[in-house]
Amino acid sequence: MILTITVAAASVIGVAITGLYPGIIVLLLLTLIPIASNFYAKIIIGKSNVFQRNFYITLIVTNLLTMLVVLWMTFVILVDRVFSIIL
């Protein structure tokens, strides 16, 4: 989540220099997934252990996919926006 927020902040700075990039909107939306899952995890504390285990497995997979997408988009934004200005 910290990486996502850092990338989103750096992207906002990049918008001031290069213009709006649609990937920024996706990055900002992706930050909501870990935050929402944290709140939902607090809600399901009273549920059965099997339900909690299934939820946590789903949560782990979702968060890992979110991290993968954020890293990929960071690379794409870096190559597309930053390196194109340098070169």
N, C-alpha and C positions, 0 to 999 in steps of 0.2 A: 504494500500500500504506500509506503514511503517513496519507493521508486516511481510509482504511478503519479503521485502528487508532485514529485520533483520534475518528472518529464513534462507534466502538464504545465507547471510553472515556467519551465524553460521554453515550452512551446508558446506560451502567451507572450513571452519576451520576443520570441521569433516572429510572432504575428506582427508586432510593432515594426519589425525590420522588413519582413518579406511578404506580408499579407496573410489572410486567413487560409489555413490548411484544414480540410475537413477531418483529418485524423485527430485533431485537438478535441473535437466534440466527442469522439469515441473514447479517447483517453479519459476525459472528464466523467463520462458515463461509467466507464470501467471502475472508477474509484468507488462508485456506489455499491458494487457487488460485495467487497469485504466488509464494508460498513453495515450493509443490510444483513449480511449473514451473521455478523456479531450480535446484532439486536435479536435476530431470530433464534440464535443459539441460547440466549437468555430466556426466551419464551418457552422453549421446549424442555427446560430442566425438569418439569413435572411429568413428562411423558415416560413411557417404558424404555428400558435399556435397549431393546431391539430397535425401536423407533429412533432413539438417539444415535445408535451406532450407524444405522442406514443414513441418517441425516449427515453425520460427520464424514462419512465416506463420500457422499455427494458433495459436501462442502469442500473437502480437500481437492477433489477432482476439479470442481468449478474454479477454485482459487488458483490451482496450478495452471489451468488453461488461461485464466486471466493474466497471470504472470507471463506466460508464453506470448500471448497477444501483445502485452505491453512492451516486452523486449523486442518483438518483431516490429511493432510500430515505431519504437524508438529508433531502431536501425533504419527503417524506411524514411522517417522524418529527417534523421541525420544525413543520410545520403542524398535525399531529394532536395532538402532545403539548405543545409549548411554547406555540404561539399560543392553544390552547384554554384554557390556564391563565391567560395574560395577559388574554385577552378575557373 
